[in-house]
């Protein structure tokens, strides 16, 4: 999660998405991680995928 937050701060959205996805694989019940990956997908203009996660 912290690595994904760093990527979000420098607006490297694709790497942020990858970091948050990895965090969710490690802890699928991490609700904050789900919210962050939805934010990353929204910033990538992939609104349909943001709603699925």
N, C-alpha and C positions, 0 to 999 in steps of 0.2 A: 504493500500500500504506500509506504513513504516514497518509493521510487516512482510510482505512478503519479503521486502528487508533485514530485519534482518535474516530471515531464509535462504535467498540466501547467505548471507555473511558467515554463519556458515555451509553452504552446507547441510541444512536440506530441500531438494528439495520437498519432499512430502508435508510438512507443508507450504512451500512457495507457492506451487500450490493451496492449500486450501485457503490460505489468499488472493491470487490474485483473485481466483474465487469469493470469498465473496465480494471483492472490486468491481468486475465487476457486480455482482448482484445489488449492491447499486448504481452504476453509469455505465450503459452499454456503454456510449459514451467515456469512459476513454481509449483513444488510448494507453497511456503509460501502462496501466494495461494489455491490450491485448498483447502488446509486451513482458511484463514481464512473463505472463503465457506461451507464446510461448517459451521463454527462459527456463523456468522451465521444460516444456514438452521435450524440446530438451535435457536438462541435464538428464532427466529420460530415454533417448533413446527411446522416443515414438514420432518418427518423423512424423508419419502419423497424430497424434492428434495435433502436433504443427502447422501443415499447415492448419488445419480446423479452429482453433480459430482465 
